[in-house]
């Protein structure tokens, strides 16, 4: 029967895509203890949270840049429109 620890690792792997299924299977075949599996799961979870923070920061920066560029485009379009006349 598959240990609940291994199931937790498989779920984390699916979400993070940090380990291949073979790597997870090898961990079980090598006889890693449940405590080690939980430690690995905790480390993966921490890495996922850190990556999420990085991605949110990048998203915020890109949204801000996009907003600024949209404003510049709008101003340019207005200037072009008024200079036609």
C-alpha positions, 0 to 999 in steps of 0.5 A: 500500500502506498504511504500517505507521505508518498501521496503527498509528495506526488501531489506536490510534484504535480503542482510544482513539476519540480520532480519527475515521477521516476524521482519520486518513485526512486525515493520510495524504492530507496526506503526513505522514511516518512519523516524524510518524505515530509521534510522534502514535502515541506521544502518543496512547499517552501520553494513553491511559496517563494516562487509564488512571491517572485511571480506575483512581484513580476506580475505586479511590475509587468502590470504597472509597465503595461498600464504606463505604456497604455497611458503613453499610447493614449497620449500619443494618439490624442496628440496625433489626433489634434495635430492633424487639424 
